[in-house]
Amino acid sequence: MDTQEPRAWYIVQTVSKHEEQAKMNIELRVESLGMQEYIFNVLVPKKIVREKKKNGEYKEVEVILYPKYIFIDMIVTDDTWFMVRNTPLVTGFLGSSGGGAKPVPVSTEEMQTIFDLMGIKEEDNTEFTGEVGDQVEIISGSFKGSEGIIESIDLSKKVVTVLISMFGRTTPAELSLSDVKVIK
């Protein structure tokens, strides 16, 4: 059975000085295995620093903030967990103690600190224009392409509950505000 955790950021350990290649390997495997609905983003946190050269001039260089680590925005299932762990240049998940233990996600606050260090401003979806009862199209995730009706909105958590018709039944799905688009 394929158990599933909620979407979150996870830390993956890599072979030293091969973070970019490990990222590329994961992205290629996501594409070839069709896991785009479970693995959304692979990030090697970097920032630009000014470095003084021997002649006294400064140059800007890109440095990796966390050598030997990359971050993955994903939904952990048995299949995605196995695929990432067995990708060339990946040595394992941080927070996974072996014996089939799933990794521990990175908190939203910790990821925001990393985004801030990188100078990335995360989209603020508090200006979400949808209201309860509006029809929406799901634009990413496992329900991509489906339509539904907004049942509830929680701006503090940046989530929306959408009622989706599946197999003749209405099913509620909790989604990120960025995963839906209001249909006018």
Secondary structure, DSSP 8 states (H G I E B T S, - for coil): ---B--SEEEEEEE-TT-HHHHHHHHHHHHHHHT-TTTEEEEE--EEEEEEE-TTS-EEEEEEESSTTEEEEEE--BHHHHHHHHTSTTEEEETT--STT-----B-HHHHHHHHHHHT-----GGG----TT-EEEE-SSTTTT-EEEEEEEETTTTEEEEEEEETTEEEEEEEEGGGEEE--
